[in-house]
Amino acid sequence: MLKEKLSLLPNQPGCYLMKNNEGQIIYVGKAKNLRNRVRSYFSGSHDAKTTRLVMDIVDFEYIVTSSDLEALILESNLIKKHHPHYNIMLKDDKSYPYIQLTKEIHPRLLVTRKLVKDGSKYFGPYPNAGAAGQTKKLLDRLFPLRKCTTLPKRVCLYYHLGQCLAPCEYEVSEEKYEELTQKITRFLSGNHPEVKKELMGQMQEASEALEFEKAKELRDLIMDIDTLMEKQHVSLADQIDRDVFGYYVEKGYICVQVFFVRQGKLLERNVSISPHFQEPEEDFLSFVGQFYYDTPALPKEIVLPMGIDENLVAGLIPNGKIVFPQRGTKRKLVDMATENARIALTERLRLMERDESKTTLSLTQLADAIEMDLPKRIEAFDNSNIQGIDPVSAMVVFIDGKPAKKEYRKYKIRTVIGADDYETMREVVRRRYARVLKENLPLPDLILIDGGKGQLAAALDVLENELGITIPVGGMAKNEKHQTATLIMGEPPVEVPLKRGTDGFYLLQRIQDEVHRFALSFHRQTRSKSFLQSTLDNIPGVGEKRKQQLYRYFGSIEKIKEASIEEFQKAGINTKLAENILAHLSDK
């Protein structure tokens, strides 16, 4: 089917949507030529990440557009809509915070991520909620707008602190609000030195009038302005808000850095690292498009590196002033953003390589000790019960040495009565791999059993004699301290020469600890449910909500047994039902 669809692809621009075996869209891309781009995924050699993407593709769709620009905009919209697994950049629909000056009778200052065309003024975007919150906190102290959502009946503390005009009790004219609005706008547009000068004059007057507390408050306010508004790495004299972009590509990954320059000062940055499957320039443009997706409030300037298609950018951000500096301070900012992107990506790749090499080493050591090929998929089992009550079992899966939690499975034991660990293991292994065979699911390369010789023999018997499956099976035996001691394999079982302290032994410990944790957690859930069910279920008039009500009030079954009729009444239970409950529990 794929070959047939590939042969029908047009030589036109557009977007393509890759799907997995569940019909989910896992990747969205754009192309100047759909035929060439989509077919390239299914021919030639690829790096590991692209190979993984291609392995997950079972179908695709495409949408033809009239231009490359339309394809770029459509790609951005589709990624925002579907959040494909392999389109990592901004897939969480992240939006940046703004400070909103509301258009109300009595305006307020708010921090928001939603921009609505309601007449409000928006200032930003800010690099994070903390930066926006700090700026709003400073504005609240400088400009006395109301803070409350609904007007109270009398003045509040903010009025007495001089941070509110108290429109709840005093009339405030439109002229006064207009004056405050203009001051806030000028302040956030870089006019804070004028505000500082005014505050310094007030501080001097307070000091001369011996009002030292007021003078100290004004001094602290001036220091806050210095701390918040003057913090900078680079300063431009024009005091213009701008976003500066730089990007770097290496080993199939792209890092984009955005410098937030506000009032001419570099205040913060945003870093995004993700795999890229298209040409670097195309992925960078996709990032920029998603960055400003549905954003009515743009900075005065958007500064991009040279070499980017100007027509595409202009079409992607039609209302923005796009600059491609060739020299000067802006070019230095772009170079600095690019260099920071290079450093961040290099550091991330080194960490990934170190992590991957360590994982590969642990798998290699485990495989060498067992004398088998590298086990890509490992499935491990553990049983849990207390004196045979509510027996359960659990399975965890490690793929490429890392836990794959979506693959974990829980089993309530159906056929075993009492604490028979061997028969429990037989049942769960039988159920698991009978289903694997029936549904043609992937078989593991290695099966690990939490237990010793008995559990290992039970699992082997089911796999080989009942199901006809030949897979390496190991028993993870523990010492008297309930810690991983050794790995045993074979029939008769022998100890695998895997030294303690090695990466391979550490991987074995992780697997055993994880399956034990998962099984124990499941058993606790099962036990708590069955405990409540077994004692309160058959009492007439006691349903699920009533059981929860009783348990919340009394805390345990024992306390319910010991409770008086009066205590039941306090818990909301009438006398007749309380007598029935006590009579029922007294027989247990």
C-alpha positions in Angstrom: 0.0 0.0 0.0 2.8 2.4 0.9 4.6 1.7 -2.4 1.4 2.4 -4.3 0.8 5.7 -2.5 4.4 6.7 -2.9 4.2 6.3 -6.7 1.1 8.6 -6.8 2.7 11.5 -4.9 2.6 14.8 -6.8 5.6 17.1 -7.6 4.0 20.0 -5.8 4.5 21.8 -2.4 2.4 20.7 0.6 2.4 19.0 4.0 2.6 15.3 4.8 1.2 13.6 7.9 2.8 10.3 8.9 0.7 7.8 10.9 1.4 4.7 13.1 -0.4 1.4 13.3 -3.1 3.0 15.5 -3.9 5.7 13.0 -2.3 8.4 15.1 -0.4 11.2 13.4 3.2 10.9 14.7 4.9 13.4 12.4 4.0 16.4 10.3 6.4 17.9 7.7 6.3 20.3 4.8 8.0 20.0 1.4 8.6 22.1 -1.7 8.2 18.8 -3.6 6.0 16.2 -1.9 7.1 13.4 -4.2 10.8 13.8 -3.5 10.6 14.5 0.2 8.2 11.7 1.3 9.9 9.1 -0.9 13.3 10.0 0.7 12.1 8.5 4.0 11.7 5.1 2.5 14.9 4.9 0.6 18.6 5.1 1.4 20.2 5.0 4.9 19.2 7.2 7.8 20.5 8.0 11.3 19.0 6.3 14.3 16.3 8.8 15.1 15.0 8.9 11.5 15.1 5.1 11.3 13.0 5.0 14.4 10.4 7.4 12.9 10.3 5.4 9.7 9.8 2.1 11.6 6.7 3.6 13.2 5.1 4.7 9.9 2.4 2.5 8.4 0.5 5.1 6.5 0.6 8.7 5.4 -1.6 11.5 4.1 -0.7 14.7 2.3 -2.2 18.1 1.6 -1.1 20.0 -1.6 -0.7 23.7 -1.3 -0.2 26.4 -3.9 3.1 27.6 -2.5 5.9 26.8 -0.1 4.7 29.6 2.2 1.2 28.1 2.5 2.8 24.7 3.3 4.9 26.3 6.1 1.9 28.0 7.6 -0.2 24.8 7.3 2.5 22.7 8.9 2.5 25.0 11.9 -1.2 24.8 12.3 -1.3 21.0 11.9 1.5 20.6 14.6 -0.5 22.8 17.0 -3.6 20.8 16.3 -2.3 17.2 16.4 0.8 17.4 18.7 2.7 14.7 16.8 5.1 12.6 18.9 8.1 13.3 16.6 7.4 17.1 16.3 8.9 18.0 19.6 9.3 21.8 19.2 6.6 23.6 21.0 4.3 20.6 20.8 3.0 21.4 24.3 1.3 24.4 22.9 3.4 26.7 25.0 2.5 30.3 25.0 4.4 33.1 26.7 3.0 35.3 29.4 2.0 39.0 28.9 1.0 41.8 31.3 -2.6 42.8 30.5 -4.0 46.3 31.3 -7.7 45.5 31.2 -10.2 47.7 29.4 -12.7 48.0 32.3 -14.5 50.8 34.1 -11.9 50.3 36.8 -8.8 48.7 35.0 -6.5 46.1 36.5 -3.1 44.7 35.8 -3.0 40.9 35.1 -0.5 38.3 34.0 -2.1 36.2 31.2 -1.1 33.8 28.5 -4.4 34.3 26.6 -4.6 37.3 24.3 -8.1 38.4 23.6 -9.2 41.3 21.4 -11.3 43.0 24.1 -9.7 46.5 24.1 -7.1 45.6 26.7 -3.4 46.6 26.3 -0.9 43.8 26.3 2.8 44.1 27.1 5.4 41.4 26.4 5.9 38.6 25.7 7.9 37.9 28.9 10.3 34.9 28.9 8.5 33.2 31.8 5.8 33.6 34.3 8.3 34.6 37.0 9.6 37.6 35.0 6.1 38.7 34.2 5.0 38.3 37.8 7.9 40.3 39.2 7.2 43.1 36.7 3.5 43.2 37.6 4.4 43.2 41.3 6.5 46.3 40.8 3.8 48.0 38.7 1.3 47.3 41.5 3.5 49.2 43.9 4.1 52.1 41.5 0.6 52.6 40.1 -2.5 52.4 42.3 -4.9 50.4 40.2 -7.4 48.0 41.8 -6.3 44.5 42.7 -9.6 42.8 43.4 -11.6 40.8 41.0 -14.9 42.2 42.3 -15.3 45.4 44.2 -15.6 44.9 47.9 -18.0 46.9 50.1 -15.3 48.9 51.9 -11.6 49.8 51.3 -9.0 47.1 51.8 -5.4 47.0 52.9 -4.1 48.1 49.4 -5.7 51.5 49.8 -4.0 52.1 53.1 -0.7 51.1 51.5 -1.2 53.6 48.8 -1.5 50.9 46.1 -5.2 51.3 45.2 -7.5 54.3 44.6 -10.4 52.4 46.3 -13.0 52.8 43.6 -15.2 50.7 45.9 -15.7 53.7 48.1 -14.4 56.8 46.3 -15.2 58.0 42.8 -12.3 57.8 40.4 -12.4 59.9 37.2 -11.7 58.6 33.7 -9.0 61.2 33.4 -7.2 59.7 36.4 -7.3 56.3 34.9 -6.1 57.6 31.6 -3.2 59.3 33.3 -2.2 56.0 35.0 -2.6 54.0 31.8 -0.2 56.4 30.0 2.3 56.2 32.8 2.2 52.4 32.8 2.6 52.3 29.0 5.6 54.7 29.1 7.2 52.8 31.9 6.9 49.5 30.1 8.2 51.2 26.9 11.5 52.1 28.6 10.6 55.3 30.4 11.5 53.9 33.9 14.4 56.4 34.4 11.8 59.2 34.5 9.9 57.3 37.2 13.1 56.7 39.2 13.9 60.4 39.1 10.4 61.2 40.4 10.7 58.7 43.2 14.1 60.0 44.2 12.7 63.5 44.5 9.9 62.1 46.7 12.5 60.2 48.8 14.5 63.4 49.3 11.4 65.3 50.4 10.4 62.5 52.9 13.9 62.5 54.3 14.0 66.2 54.8 10.6 66.0 56.5 12.1 63.3 58.8 9.6 60.8 57.4 12.3 58.1 57.4 10.0 55.1 57.1 8.4 56.6 53.9 11.9 57.5 52.6 13.0 53.9 53.2 10.0 52.5 51.3 10.8 54.8 48.4 14.4 53.8 48.4 13.5 50.1 48.3 11.1 50.8 45.4 13.9 52.5 43.5 16.3 49.6 44.2 13.6 47.2 42.9 13.4 49.1 39.7 17.2 48.9 39.3 17.1 45.2 40.0 14.3 44.4 37.7 14.7 46.8 34.8 18.5 47.4 34.7 19.5 43.7 34.8 21.2 43.2 31.4 23.9 41.4 29.4 23.8 43.6 26.4 22.3 47.1 26.0 21.0 48.9 23.0 20.5 52.7 23.1 17.2 52.7 21.2 15.2 50.9 24.0 13.2 48.9 21.5 11.6 45.5 22.3 13.0 42.8 20.1 13.4 39.0 19.9 16.7 37.8 18.6 17.0 34.3 17.1 20.0 32.0 16.5 20.1 28.3 15.7 22.7 25.5 15.4 22.4 22.0 13.9 24.5 18.9 14.6 23.9 15.1 14.4 20.3 15.3 13.4 19.3 17.8 16.2 18.5 21.5 16.1 18.9 24.0 18.9 17.1 27.4 18.7 17.9 30.2 21.1 15.6 33.2 21.4 17.0 36.3 23.3 14.3 38.5 24.8 15.4 42.1 24.5 13.1 44.5 26.3 13.6 48.3 26.4 16.9 47.7 24.7 18.2 45.2 27.3 18.8 41.5 27.0 16.8 40.1 30.0 16.2 36.4 29.3 16.4 33.6 26.8 14.5 30.6 25.6 16.2 27.3 24.6 14.6 24.6 22.5 16.4 21.4 21.4 14.7 18.8 19.3 15.4 16.3 16.5 14.9 17.6 13.0 13.8 15.6 10.0 13.7 18.3 7.3 16.3 20.8 6.1 17.7 22.9 9.0 16.3 26.2 7.5 12.9 24.7 7.1 12.8 23.4 10.7 14.0 26.7 12.0 11.2 28.5 10.0 8.7 26.0 11.5 9.9 26.9 15.0 9.6 30.7 14.3 6.1 30.1 12.9 5.0 28.1 15.9 6.7 30.6 18.3 4.4 33.4 17.1 1.4 31.3 16.4 -1.8 33.2 16.9 0.0 36.0 18.7 -1.5 39.5 18.1 1.2 41.3 20.2 4.6 41.1 18.6 7.8 42.9 19.6 8.8 45.9 17.6 11.5 43.9 15.8 12.2 40.2 15.1 15.9 39.7 14.4 16.9 36.6 12.4 20.1 35.2 11.0 21.0 35.9 7.4 20.4 33.2 4.9 16.7 32.7 5.8 14.2 33.1 3.0 12.9 36.6 3.6 9.7 36.1 1.6 8.7 33.0 3.7 9.4 34.8 7.0 7.4 37.8 5.8 4.5 35.6 4.9 4.7 33.6 8.1 4.7 36.8 10.3 2.9 39.4 8.1 2.6 42.0 10.9 6.1 41.8 12.2 9.2 43.9 11.4 11.8 41.3 10.4 15.5 42.3 10.4 18.5 40.4 9.0 21.4 42.4 10.4 24.8 42.2 8.5 26.9 44.1 11.0 26.7 46.1 14.3 25.2 45.3 17.7 22.2 43.4 16.3 24.5 41.1 14.3 26.6 40.5 17.5 23.3 39.5 19.3 22.5 37.0 16.5 26.0 35.6 16.7 25.8 35.4 20.4 22.4 33.5 20.2 23.9 31.2 17.6 27.0 30.5 19.7 24.8 29.8 22.8 22.7 27.4 20.7 25.9 25.6 19.6 27.1 25.3 23.2 23.7 24.1 24.5 23.4 21.5 21.8 26.9 20.2 22.2 26.4 19.8 25.9 23.1 18.0 25.4 24.6 15.6 22.8 27.5 14.8 25.1 25.1 14.0 27.9 23.0 11.9 25.6 26.1 10.0 24.3 27.2 9.4 27.9 23.8 8.1 28.9 23.5 5.9 25.8 27.0 4.6 26.1 26.4 3.7 29.7 23.1 2.0 28.9 24.7 0.1 26.0 27.6 -0.9 28.3 25.2 -2.3 30.9 23.3 -4.3 28.2 26.5 -5.5 26.7 27.9 -6.7 30.1 24.6 -8.5 30.8 24.5 -10.1 27.4 28.2 -11.2 27.6 27.5 -12.8 31.0 24.5 -14.7 29.7 26.3 -15.4 26.4 23.5 -14.1 24.2 23.0 -11.2 21.7 22.2 -7.7 23.0 18.7 -8.0 24.6 16.7 -5.2 23.1 13.5 -6.1 24.9 13.5 -7.5 28.5 10.3 -8.5 30.3 10.4 -9.1 34.1 7.8 -10.7 36.5 7.2 -10.6 40.2 4.4 -11.9 42.5 3.0 -10.2 45.6 0.7 -11.5 48.3 0.4 -11.6 52.1 -0.2 -15.1 53.4 -1.9 -15.9 50.2 -4.5 -13.1 50.4 -5.3 -11.2 47.2 -2.4 -12.7 45.2 -1.3 -10.5 42.2 1.5 -10.5 39.7 3.1 -7.7 37.6 5.3 -7.4 34.5 7.6 -4.6 33.6 9.3 -4.0 30.2 12.7 -2.5 29.5 13.5 -1.6 25.9 17.1 -0.7 25.1 17.9 -0.8 28.8 15.2 1.8 29.7 11.8 1.2 31.3 8.9 1.3 28.8 6.0 2.1 31.2 3.3 2.0 28.7 4.1 -1.7 28.2 3.7 -2.6 31.9 1.0 -5.1 32.8 -0.9 -6.1 36.0 -2.4 -9.6 36.7 -4.9 -10.6 39.3 -4.3 -14.3 40.0 -7.4 -16.4 39.1 -6.5 -20.1 39.6 -4.2 -20.3 42.6 -5.5 -20.6 46.1 -3.2 -19.6 49.0 0.5 -18.6 48.9 1.8 -20.8 46.1 4.5 -18.6 44.5 5.4 -21.3 41.9 1.9 -21.9 40.6 1.3 -18.1 40.6 4.3 -17.7 38.4 3.1 -20.5 36.1 -0.3 -18.9 35.7 1.0 -15.4 34.9 3.7 -16.6 32.4 1.1 -18.8 30.7 -1.4 -16.0 30.4 1.2 -13.5 29.2 2.8 -15.5 26.4 -0.4 -17.3 25.3 -1.7 -13.9 24.5 1.6 -12.9 22.9 1.3 -15.9 20.5 -2.4 -15.4 19.9 -2.1 -11.7 19.1 1.2 -11.9 17.3 2.8 -9.5 19.8 6.6 -9.0 19.9 8.5 -11.7 22.0 11.1 -10.5 24.4 14.8 -11.2 24.0 15.1 -12.0 27.7 12.7 -12.9 30.4 13.6 -12.3 34.1 11.8 -13.8 37.1 12.0 -12.3 40.5 12.8 -15.4 42.4 15.1 -18.5 42.8 15.2 -22.0 41.3 11.5 -22.9 41.9 10.1 -19.8 40.2 12.6 -20.2 37.3 11.7 -23.9 36.8 8.0 -23.1 36.8 8.4 -20.4 34.1 10.6 -22.6 32.0 8.2 -25.5 32.2 5.3 -23.3 30.9 7.3 -21.7 28.1 9.0 -24.7 26.7 6.6 -27.6 27.5 3.2 -25.9 27.2 3.8 -23.0 24.8 6.8 -24.2 22.8 8.7 -21.0 23.3 12.5 -21.0 23.6 13.7 -17.7 25.1 16.5 -17.1 27.6 14.9 -17.0 31.1 16.8 -15.9 34.3 15.9 -15.9 37.9 16.9 -12.8 40.0 17.7 -14.3 43.4 17.9 -12.2 46.5 20.0 -12.4 49.7 18.8 -12.3 53.3 18.6 -8.5 53.1 16.1 -8.8 50.2 18.7 -7.3 47.8 19.7 -8.6 44.3 22.3 -11.2 44.9 22.8 -13.2 41.7 21.3 -14.2 38.4 20.6 -17.9 37.7 19.8 -19.5 34.4 19.4 -22.9 32.7 18.2 -26.3 33.7 19.6 -27.3 36.1 20.1 -23.6 37.1 23.6 -22.2 37.4 24.8 -18.8 38.6 25.7 -16.3 35.8 29.1 -14.7 36.3 28.0 -11.1 36.5 30.1 -9.2 39.0 28.6 -6.9 41.6 29.4 -3.2 41.0 29.4 -3.4 37.2 26.9 -1.6 35.0 25.4 -4.9 34.0 24.7 -5.8 37.6 23.3 -2.4 38.3 20.9 -2.8 35.3 19.7 -6.1 36.8 19.1 -4.4 40.2 17.1 -1.6 38.5 14.9 -4.2 36.8 14.3 -6.2 39.9 13.6 -3.1 42.0 11.2 -1.8 39.4 9.2 -5.0 39.0 9.0 -5.4 42.8 7.8 -1.8 43.3 5.2 -2.2 40.6 3.9 -5.5 41.9 3.8 -4.3 45.5 2.0 -1.1 44.5 -0.6 -3.1 42.6 -1.1 -5.5 45.6 -1.6 -2.6 48.0 -4.4 -1.2 45.8 -6.0 -4.6 45.4 -5.8 -5.3 49.2 -7.3 -2.0 50.2 -10.2 -2.4 47.8 -11.0 -6.0 48.8 -10.7 -5.2 52.5 -13.4 -2.6 52.2 -15.5 -4.8 50.0 -15.3 -7.9 52.2 -16.5 -6.2 55.4 -19.1 -3.6 54.3 -20.4 -4.8 50.9 -23.3 -7.0 52.0 -24.9 -4.6 54.5 -28.3 -3.4 53.2 -28.3 0.4 52.8 -24.5 0.7 52.5 -23.4 1.5 49.0 -20.1 2.8 47.6 -20.7 6.4 48.8 -21.8 5.4 52.2 -18.7 3.2 52.6 -16.4 6.1 51.7 -18.4 8.3 54.1 -17.9 5.8 57.0 -14.2 5.3 56.2 -13.5 9.0 55.9 -15.1 9.7 59.3 -13.9 6.7 61.4 -10.7 5.9 59.6 -10.8 2.1 59.9 -13.1 -0.9 60.3 -12.0 -1.4 63.9 -13.1 2.1 64.8 -16.4 1.5 63.0 -17.0 -1.6 65.1 -16.3 0.3 68.4 -18.4 3.3 67.5 -21.6 4.3 69.4 -24.9 5.1 67.8 -24.3 8.8 68.7 -21.0 8.7 66.8 -22.8 7.2 63.8 -25.3 10.0 63.9 -22.5 12.6 63.9 -21.1 10.9 60.8 -24.5 11.3 59.1 -25.8 7.7 59.6 -29.3 7.3 61.0 -30.0 5.1 64.0 -31.6 2.1 62.2 -28.7 1.9 59.7 -26.1 2.3 62.4 -27.7 -0.7 64.3 -27.6 -2.8 61.1 -23.9 -2.0 60.5 -22.9 -2.8 64.1 -24.9 -6.1 64.0 -23.3 -7.1 60.7 -19.8 -6.3 61.9 -20.2 -8.0 65.2 -20.6 -11.3 63.3 -17.3 -10.9 61.5 
